[in-house]
Amino acid sequence: MELVFDKSFSKSIDKLNDNTIKEKIAQVFIDIEAAESLAAIANVKKMQGLKLIIG
């Protein structure tokens, strides 16, 4: 799976002072990139919220 980040996300990660959190985030990205489908990623849950009506 391919991941794409915008500049604001990258800047937010750079601002983190806790290296443990940065390492955990990096490991999540590695797991996602290695996955062949969303079902292969551990602890993924369907988002709930506003339902959009397109029409």
TIBANU-962497 format. One record per residue: residue in three letters; x, y, z of N, C-alpha, C in turn. Coordinates in steps of 0.1 Angstrom, whole numbers. Layout:
<sites>
resn  nx  ny  nz  cax  cay  caz  cx  cy  cz
Ala  X  Y  Z  X  Y  Z  X  Y  Z
...
</sites>
This chain:
<sites>
resn  nx  ny  nz  cax  cay  caz  cx  cy  cz
Met  8  -12  0  0  0  0  9  12  0
Glu  5  22  -7  13  35  -8  7  45  1
Leu  16  52  8  12  63  17  16  76  11
Val  7  86  12  11  100  8  7  109  19
Phe  16  118  23  14  128  34  15  142  28
Asp  7  151  34  9  165  31  19  172  39
Lys  23  184  36  34  190  43  31  193  58
Ser  18  197  60  14  200  74  15  188  83
Phe  12  176  78  14  164  86  29  162  89
Ser  37  163  79  52  161  81  57  171  91
Lys  52  184  90  57  194  100  52  190  114
Ser  40  185  115  35  181  129  44  170  135
Ile  48  161  127  56  150  131  70  155  136
Asp  75  164  128  88  170  131  88  178  144
Lys  77  183  148  75  191  160  75  182  173
Leu  72  169  171  71  161  183  85  159  189
Asn  85  160  202  97  159  210  100  145  215
Asp  90  137  216  91  124  221  95  114  210
Asn  107  109  211  112  99  201  105  86  201
Thr  100  82  213  92  70  214  80  70  205
Ile  73  82  206  61  83  198  64  83  183
Lys  75  90  179  79  91  165  82  77  160
Glu  89  68  168  92  55  165  79  46  163
Lys  69  48  172  57  41  170  49  45  158
Ile  49  58  155  43  62  142  50  57  130
Ala  63  57  130  71  51  119  68  36  117
Gln  66  29  129  63  15  128  49  12  122
Val  40  21  125  26  20  119  27  22  104
Phe  35  32  100  36  34  86  42  22  79
Ile  52  16  85  59  4  79  49  -7  78
Asp  41  -9  88  30  -19  88  20  -17  77
Ile  16  -4  75  6  -1  65  12  -3  51
Glu  24  1  49  30  0  36  32  -15  32
Ala  34  -23  42  37  -38  40  23  -45  37
Ala  12  -39  41  -1  -46  40  -6  -46  26
Glu  -12  -57  22  -18  -58  9  -32  -53  9
Ser  -39  -52  20  -52  -47  21  -55  -41  35
Leu  -66  -34  37  -68  -28  50  -71  -39  60
Ala  -77  -50  56  -79  -61  65  -67  -67  71
Ala  -55  -65  64  -43  -70  69  -36  -62  80
Ile  -41  -50  82  -36  -41  92  -43  -43  105
Ala  -35  -45  116  -41  -47  129  -48  -35  134
Asn  -59  -37  142  -66  -26  149  -72  -15  140
Val  -76  -19  128  -82  -9  119  -97  -10  122
Lys  -103  2  124  -118  2  126  -124  12  117
Lys  -136  9  113  -144  17  104  -147  31  111
Met  -145  42  104  -147  55  110  -163  57  110
Gln  -167  64  120  -181  67  121  -183  82  122
Gly  -194  87  117  -196  101  118  -206  105  108
Leu  -204  117  102  -213  123  93  -214  115  80
Lys  -227  112  76  -229  105  63  -231  116  52
Leu  -223  115  42  -224  124  31  -234  119  21
Ile  -242  127  16  -251  124  5  -246  130  -8
Ile  -243  122  -17  -238  128  -30  -248  125  -41
Gly  -252  135  -47  -262  132  -58  -266  144  -66
</sites>
